[in-house]
Each structure stands twice: as C-alpha cells, then as structure tokens.
Amino acid sequence: MDQDPQPDSDDSGLLAALLDGMDAALCAFGADGSVTHWNREAERILGWTADEAVGRQGLAGWAVRKEDADEVEARLLAATRAPGRQVHEFALLTKDGRRVLVRTQSSAVLGPDGRAAGVYCAFSEVHTQIDLERSIALSEALFVDASWAVVLVDADLRPAVVNAHAARALGMGRTAVLGRPLGDLLIQGVEELESALTHVLAEGTPPAAAELWVTLRSDEAEQTRRCWRSGFVRLASPLAEEPVPLGVGWLFQDVTDAKRTEQESALLRFRAQQLHRAGRAAGECEDPTEAAAVHLDFALAGFADHGLVDVVRGGTGEDGGAGEGSGSGAAGGSGAAGGSGLPPESAPALVRAIASPAGAPGPSEAVPPTGIPVAYGAGHPAAQALERCGSVRAGAGPAVAEGWAAARKWPDGTVHGLCVVLRSRGRTLGVVTFLRGPSRRPFDRADAAYAEDVASRIAAALDLAGEATGGATGGAAGA
C-alpha cells in the first residue's frame, strides 16, 4: 500500500529553519519583483520582520530610499541576465530610518524550464565583511611573508600548519613537520613547550611572551641551544555556543644571538664587580695569605664550586707528561719576562696553601704548612699549567669514569677543572685550581681569561706573604 506523500508544509518548515540558521542575511525576489523570503539575519540587520517584508513589491520606499531604488533594483535584476554571482555594495534603510552600507551577492533562481524565475540576494554589513577579509588576509600574510615563525598546533599538540619561516627554524620542510609530535622535532625544551601549549589550551592566551631554550633534533650532534621568544594565542571556534579550543597559534622568533650577548655582558659586569669588591675586601686584610683567600672566595661566586691554591716548594715535581685531552688557554702565561714554562724534568712539587671547604659552605682558609707535596700524578692539569706557564682546562667528558676526580686529588663530584699558573715579579709561585660539578657547564676561554685575572691578584698576595720564598727555582722564574 502506497504511503501518502509528506505535506508541502514539512518542506516549507525545513526551508525556513535553514534560512533562519544562516549567518548571512538573505532575501529572495520572485519573477514579479516581490519579496518571497526574508530570514532572521536580515531582520537583525535592518529591523524589518519577515511578516513585514515578505509580499512587498521590491525594496523601494521601505528598505531602500526612493532616490536609490531604481539603481539598486537594476543591480539586483542584472543577476538574471549574467551567469554566476554578482557582488555589489549599496546602502539599505533600517526600520528606524538609518542607512546601512551592505555588500551583496546576488544570483538568479532558475525554474524547471531553465529560465530565471527570480533572484536571491545574500548580504552583510560592509564592516563585517571587511573584518572577515582582513582576518583572512592576515592569516595569509602570516603564513607567507611574516618575519616571525608561525605554527598552528592542534589540540593533540601536533603542528597542523607551519609557515616557511618556522619550517626553516625547525630545520625541516613544511610538510615534514605536520602531524609529528614535538618530541620528534626537539631534544631539549620540549617539556617546557608542551607545558606552555597545554596551559594556553586550558587557561587562554598568556599576558606576555616567553623565552624558551631548545635544542633541535637536527642539531643533536652539535647540541646547539637556541632561544626562541614565543607568543601563544588560543584558537577557538566562533561557531560554537561555548568556546571550543581548536588549537594554539604559536609565534616565535630566534633571539639566541641577542640573549647570548646580553648574558655575556651581564656576566662581564658581574665579574668586574666581583674583582672590584674582592680588591676592596682584600685591602682590609692584614695577612696577605688571608687576602689571597678573599680573592679566591669572591672568584668562586657564580663561577666554580671549589677552589684550591697550591704553591711551589723546592725540588722537582712529577713529570708533566702528556696532555689531559683538554684545551689550554693563554698558553704563554701572564706576561712572564722571558719565561717559557717549566720543562717536565724540572717541574717543582706543589704544596697545598689555600682550599675552599668541600663538604659544607664556608670561607676558604689557609692550610697549615706541612711541606708535604700534593700527590699529583703524571700529566695532572696543575702540573701541565706549571709546564706551559698558562692555563689548562680538564673535563671528565659525557661519560664520567668512576674515580676520575679522586685520581686527580679533587673533591668527589668534580667533572670540570681549570688550572691557572700563579705568576708574580717574573716568578712562578704555584697554581690555582677552579672546580665545577656536573650541574655546571665546562670551562671555556672566557672563564680561563677571568681565572687568569683572579690568579694575578692571588699571586700578588702570596708573593707579599712570602709563601713561595725559596720555592721557585730559577727555571720556574724564567729569569
């Protein structure tokens, strides 16, 4: 038994619901020019209800000024004679008499015979359309011409869209980055980045930019760290009743060079202040050995974990032997007059004079003079510093061997060492050693230069104290 067809009222209700749910205002005209459809958005913009609009003949006198009616209707009806959509801008009248500039898109409505049976017109306020176009233009510019790197990250914390600048910064092609976990792109800094993205998704856009230090997977061999000044914007759908996060817009710029320059400048200022403060404090010490310990303590602040001062005593020390595998800085010493270092066979023994506490924090103190040399083995960095009459850096390397520090008579936990020769009045007085634990980076050339400045002040104080009397040989003096 055949079912009865659905009544036309159901189709009409569905059509009305679709029209009223549109984000754009829409009106339609029949072949005779009368208004046949008028949706809620058109009512919102102009104030005329569907009951007031539907059935009217054209727009003249109520939605358009009479003076403009002929031109407006001619533009709308032109859609029946041209293929595709026609775009126009003109002013419409609201119910309270205001004029609203709108942008329209009109197109012909074709009947069963293929002829134009009317016109439909979708319109929106011009400023709304301009805002939309401006947003689209901004998005296109960010992903084409922006000097900042831009990455759209989805809710799963995977890149969804990447501009060319960001792809270069990440060291991969634009398509290769898409959909990959951030851990595939970064070695270091991925936890901080994911934490920031998660916070933005949950809490919204942060008030200020953040600086993230990262190491790229492509830089794994060099372990090069980069600083990215990053801004984050939460992306939410404008179509949902409640904000639904679509992801995060991540904008960043590489400021590594600027940050390193800034850090180096701050470090130089701090070290210069420490040298100045140490000089003033040492000037108040009656005992020159105490003054040398003061210089050592001020140098340790922010520079090293421990410090040792060993002075030369009479006799020959251990053979300097082969190098430690670490670079040396300023291998010519600190201005020795004609001295070229000590040959291994004449290297004198070293006796501990000053040491910083290895167990608990406290000031460096002079060690009672026992006269017993420190049992440095062959090739010890301190012996090399005497031999080269300069500075020697030593490091345990990535895999610290058990007993590495103990073999060098250094406190447990030491992984980086810097030994600098003590010179005063053309004589070699001993060696000052700075030590760092695993939480600090290795010593570099800038550290060696600073240590040499400190060593010159310690050497002057020890020379004044007479700690090296009779201990420096003629070969060590280089005279």
C-alpha positions in Angstrom: 0.0 0.0 0.0 1.4 3.3 -1.1 2.2 5.8 1.6 0.9 9.3 1.4 3.5 11.8 0.3 4.8 14.2 3.0 2.9 17.5 3.0 4.5 20.6 1.5 4.4 22.2 4.9 7.2 20.0 6.1 9.4 21.1 3.2 8.5 24.7 3.9 9.4 24.3 7.6 12.7 22.8 6.8 13.5 25.6 4.3 12.5 28.2 6.9 14.8 26.6 9.5 17.7 26.5 7.1 17.2 30.2 6.1 16.9 31.3 9.7 20.0 29.5 10.7 22.2 31.2 8.2 24.9 33.6 9.3 24.3 35.8 6.3 21.2 37.9 5.7 19.1 36.6 2.8 16.2 37.8 0.9 14.7 36.5 -2.4 12.5 38.0 -5.1 10.0 36.4 -7.4 9.8 36.9 -11.1 7.4 39.9 -10.5 9.9 41.5 -8.1 8.0 40.8 -4.9 9.9 39.6 -1.8 9.4 35.9 -1.2 11.9 35.1 1.5 13.4 37.1 4.4 15.5 35.4 7.2 16.3 36.3 10.8 19.8 37.8 10.0 18.1 40.2 7.5 15.7 41.1 10.3 18.6 41.7 12.7 20.4 44.0 10.3 17.5 46.1 9.0 14.9 45.6 11.7 12.1 44.6 9.4 10.4 41.3 10.3 9.6 38.5 7.8 5.9 39.3 8.1 6.6 43.0 7.2 8.9 42.2 4.4 7.5 39.1 2.5 5.0 40.1 -0.1 6.2 43.7 -0.6 6.9 44.8 -4.2 10.6 45.5 -4.4 12.6 47.4 -1.8 11.7 51.0 -2.8 10.4 53.2 0.0 11.0 50.9 2.9 14.4 49.1 2.7 15.9 51.5 0.1 15.4 55.2 -0.4 13.2 56.1 -3.4 16.1 58.0 -4.9 18.2 54.9 -4.9 15.6 52.3 -5.6 15.9 52.2 -9.5 19.7 51.7 -9.3 19.5 49.1 -6.6 16.8 47.1 -8.3 18.6 47.3 -11.6 21.8 45.8 -10.0 19.8 43.0 -8.4 17.9 42.1 -11.5 21.1 42.1 -13.5 21.8 38.7 -11.9 19.0 37.2 -14.0 21.0 38.1 -17.2 24.5 37.1 -16.1 26.0 33.8 -15.1 27.4 33.3 -11.6 27.1 35.6 -8.6 27.1 39.4 -8.8 28.7 41.4 -6.0 27.6 44.9 -5.2 27.7 47.5 -2.4 24.9 49.9 -1.7 23.0 51.4 1.2 19.8 49.9 2.7 17.4 51.5 5.1 16.7 50.1 8.6 13.2 50.2 10.1 14.2 53.2 12.3 15.4 55.2 9.2 19.2 54.6 9.5 21.3 53.8 6.4 23.5 50.7 6.5 26.1 50.1 3.9 26.0 46.4 2.8 27.8 44.1 0.5 25.5 41.8 -1.5 26.0 38.7 -3.5 23.0 38.0 -5.9 22.3 35.2 -8.2 19.4 34.1 -10.4 16.9 31.4 -9.3 16.2 29.1 -12.2 12.9 27.5 -12.8 12.2 24.0 -14.2 12.5 25.3 -17.7 15.9 26.7 -17.0 14.8 30.3 -17.2 15.3 32.8 -14.4 12.3 32.6 -12.0 13.6 35.1 -9.5 16.7 36.4 -7.7 18.1 35.6 -4.3 20.4 38.1 -2.5 22.7 37.4 0.4 24.1 40.5 2.2 26.1 41.5 5.2 27.2 44.8 6.7 30.4 46.0 4.9 32.4 46.4 8.1 31.7 42.8 9.0 32.8 41.6 5.6 35.9 43.8 5.7 36.7 42.3 9.1 36.4 38.8 7.7 38.6 39.7 4.7 41.1 41.4 6.9 41.3 38.3 9.1 41.8 36.1 6.0 44.4 38.5 4.6 46.3 38.5 8.0 46.3 34.7 8.1 47.7 34.6 4.5 50.4 37.2 5.3 51.5 35.4 8.4 51.9 32.2 6.5 53.7 33.7 3.5 55.5 37.0 4.3 55.9 37.1 8.1 59.3 37.6 9.6 58.2 35.6 12.7 57.8 31.9 12.7 54.1 30.8 12.9 52.9 27.3 13.8 49.3 26.3 14.4 49.3 23.5 16.9 46.2 21.3 17.2 44.6 20.1 20.5 46.9 17.0 20.4 50.0 19.3 20.4 51.0 18.4 16.9 51.8 21.1 14.2 48.8 21.5 11.9 50.0 24.4 9.8 53.6 25.8 9.6 54.8 28.8 7.7 58.1 28.9 5.7 60.0 30.8 8.5 59.0 28.2 11.1 60.0 25.3 8.9 63.5 26.8 8.4 63.8 27.4 12.2 62.8 23.8 12.9 65.2 22.5 10.3 62.7 20.6 8.3 60.3 21.1 5.3 56.8 22.5 5.8 55.1 19.2 5.0 57.6 17.1 7.0 56.7 18.9 10.2 52.9 18.5 10.0 51.3 16.0 12.4 54.5 15.0 14.1 54.9 15.0 17.9 57.0 17.9 19.2 59.5 15.4 20.6 60.4 14.4 17.1 61.4 18.0 16.4 63.1 19.0 19.7 65.6 17.2 22.0 65.6 19.8 24.8 62.9 22.2 25.7 60.0 20.0 24.5 58.6 19.6 28.1 58.5 23.4 28.6 56.9 24.0 25.2 54.3 21.3 25.7 53.5 22.7 29.2 53.0 26.2 27.7 50.7 24.9 25.0 48.7 22.9 27.4 48.3 25.9 29.7 47.1 28.0 26.8 44.6 25.4 25.7 43.2 25.3 29.3 43.6 28.9 30.5 43.8 31.1 27.4 46.3 33.4 26.0 49.2 34.4 28.4 49.7 38.1 29.1 53.4 38.2 27.9 55.8 36.4 25.6 58.0 33.6 26.9 61.6 32.8 26.2 62.2 29.0 25.6 65.7 27.5 25.2 65.5 24.5 22.9 67.8 22.1 21.1 66.7 20.9 17.7 66.7 17.2 16.7 68.7 18.3 13.6 71.3 19.9 15.9 71.7 16.7 18.0 75.4 16.3 17.1 76.4 19.9 17.9 74.0 20.2 20.9 73.4 23.8 19.9 70.9 25.6 22.1 68.6 28.2 20.7 66.4 30.8 22.4 63.0 31.4 20.9 60.9 34.3 22.1 57.4 32.8 21.9 53.9 34.2 22.0 50.9 32.0 22.2 47.2 32.6 21.2 44.4 30.2 21.9 42.2 29.5 18.8 38.5 28.9 19.5 35.7 28.2 17.1 33.4 31.3 16.6 30.5 29.0 15.6 30.2 27.2 18.9 27.9 28.4 21.7 30.8 27.9 24.1 34.4 28.5 23.2 35.8 25.2 21.9 39.6 25.2 21.6 40.8 24.4 18.1 44.4 24.6 19.0 47.1 27.2 19.7 48.7 29.7 17.5 52.5 29.7 18.3 54.5 32.6 17.1 58.3 32.7 17.8 61.4 34.4 16.8 65.0 33.3 17.3 66.8 35.7 19.7 69.7 33.4 20.5 72.4 35.9 19.5 70.8 38.8 21.4 70.3 36.6 24.5 73.9 35.3 24.5 75.2 38.9 24.0 73.0 40.0 26.9 74.1 37.1 29.1 77.8 37.7 28.3 77.5 41.4 29.1 75.8 40.7 32.4 78.5 38.1 33.2 81.3 40.5 32.4 79.7 43.2 34.6 79.2 40.8 37.5 82.8 39.5 37.2 84.2 43.0 37.1 82.2 43.9 40.2 83.5 40.8 41.9 87.1 41.8 41.1 86.4 45.3 42.4 84.8 44.0 45.6 87.5 41.5 46.2 90.2 44.1 45.8 88.5 46.3 48.4 87.9 43.4 50.8 91.5 42.2 50.4 92.8 45.6 51.1 91.4 45.4 54.6 93.3 42.2 55.4 96.4 42.4 57.5 97.6 39.0 56.5 98.4 38.7 52.7 97.5 35.0 52.8 94.1 35.9 54.1 93.8 38.4 51.3 94.6 35.7 48.8 91.8 33.5 50.3 89.5 36.5 50.0 90.3 36.8 46.3 89.6 33.1 45.9 86.2 33.3 47.7 85.0 36.2 45.6 86.0 34.4 42.4 84.1 31.3 43.3 80.7 33.1 43.5 78.8 32.1 40.3 82.0 30.7 38.8 83.0 27.4 40.4 82.1 25.1 43.2 85.6 24.7 44.8 89.0 26.4 44.6 92.5 25.2 45.5 95.7 27.1 45.7 99.0 25.1 45.6 102.3 26.8 45.9 105.7 25.7 44.6 108.2 24.3 47.1 111.8 23.4 46.5 112.6 20.3 44.5 111.2 18.7 41.4 107.6 17.7 41.0 106.1 14.9 38.9 106.7 14.8 35.2 104.2 16.9 33.3 103.6 14.0 30.9 101.0 14.0 28.2 98.1 16.3 27.9 94.7 15.7 29.6 92.9 16.0 26.4 91.5 19.4 27.3 92.2 22.7 25.7 94.5 25.3 27.2 94.0 29.0 27.2 96.7 31.7 27.1 99.4 29.2 26.8 102.1 31.9 27.1 101.3 32.6 30.8 100.6 36.1 32.1 103.3 38.2 30.8 106.4 36.3 32.0 109.6 38.1 31.2 111.4 35.7 29.0 109.9 32.6 30.7 108.6 29.8 28.6 107.3 27.5 31.3 108.9 24.6 33.1 110.4 21.6 31.4 108.9 18.3 32.7 112.1 17.2 34.3 112.4 20.4 36.5 108.7 20.8 37.4 108.7 21.6 41.1 106.4 20.0 43.7 103.2 21.7 44.7 102.1 22.1 48.4 98.5 22.9 49.3 98.3 26.5 50.7 94.6 27.5 50.5 91.4 25.5 49.9 87.7 26.1 49.9 85.6 23.7 52.1 84.5 20.7 50.1 81.8 19.4 52.5 79.8 22.5 53.7 79.7 26.1 52.6 82.2 28.5 54.2 85.1 30.8 53.5 88.4 29.5 52.1 91.1 29.0 54.6 94.8 28.6 54.6 96.1 25.1 55.0 98.7 24.5 57.8 102.1 24.4 56.1 103.1 20.8 56.4 105.6 21.0 53.5 104.3 17.7 52.1 103.6 17.9 48.3 100.2 17.1 46.9 100.4 13.7 45.3 99.6 14.8 41.8 100.2 12.1 39.2 101.9 12.4 35.8 100.0 14.6 33.4 97.9 16.3 36.1 96.4 19.6 34.9 98.1 21.5 37.6 101.5 20.1 36.5 100.6 21.0 32.9 99.8 24.5 33.9 103.2 24.9 35.5 104.9 23.3 32.5 103.0 25.6 30.0 103.1 28.6 32.3 99.5 29.2 31.4 96.0 27.8 32.0 94.8 24.2 31.4 91.2 23.0 31.2 90.2 19.5 32.0 86.9 17.6 31.8 85.6 14.2 32.5 83.6 14.1 29.3 80.0 13.0 28.7 80.5 9.6 30.5 82.2 10.3 33.8 84.6 7.5 34.7 84.4 6.3 38.3 87.3 7.7 40.3 88.0 10.4 37.8 88.1 13.2 40.4 89.8 11.1 43.1 92.6 10.2 40.7 93.3 14.0 40.4 93.0 14.6 44.2 89.9 16.7 43.6 86.7 16.6 45.7 84.1 13.9 44.8 81.6 15.1 42.2 84.1 17.2 40.3 83.8 16.9 36.5 85.4 20.1 35.2 88.7 21.6 36.2 90.6 24.8 35.3 94.2 25.2 36.5 95.9 28.6 36.2 99.6 29.3 36.9 100.4 31.9 39.6 103.0 34.4 38.4 104.4 37.4 40.2 107.5 39.5 39.6 108.6 37.2 36.8 108.4 34.1 39.1 106.1 31.1 39.1 104.6 30.8 42.6 102.2 28.0 42.1 98.8 27.0 40.6 95.2 28.0 41.4 92.6 25.4 40.5 88.9 26.0 40.0 86.5 23.0 40.0 82.9 22.5 38.9 80.4 19.8 39.5 78.0 18.1 37.0 75.4 20.8 37.3 77.7 23.4 35.7 78.9 23.7 32.1 82.6 23.1 31.2 85.1 25.9 31.5 85.6 28.0 28.3 88.1 30.5 27.1 86.2 33.4 28.7 86.4 31.5 32.0 90.1 31.0 31.6 90.6 34.7 31.0 88.7 35.6 34.1 90.6 32.9 36.1 93.9 34.5 35.0 92.8 37.9 36.3 92.0 36.3 39.7 95.3 34.4 39.6 97.3 37.5 39.1 95.7 39.0 42.3 96.2 35.8 44.3 99.8 35.6 43.2 100.5 39.2 44.2 99.1 38.5 47.7 101.1 35.2 48.1 104.2 37.0 46.9 103.7 39.6 49.5 103.2 36.9 52.2 106.4 35.2 51.2 104.6 31.9 50.7 106.9 31.0 47.8 110.2 32.0 49.4 112.8 29.6 48.2 110.2 27.6 46.4 110.6 28.9 42.9 113.6 27.7 41.0 115.5 29.7 38.5 113.9 27.7 35.7 110.5 28.4 37.1 111.3 32.1 37.3 112.3 32.2 33.8 114.9 34.8 34.6 
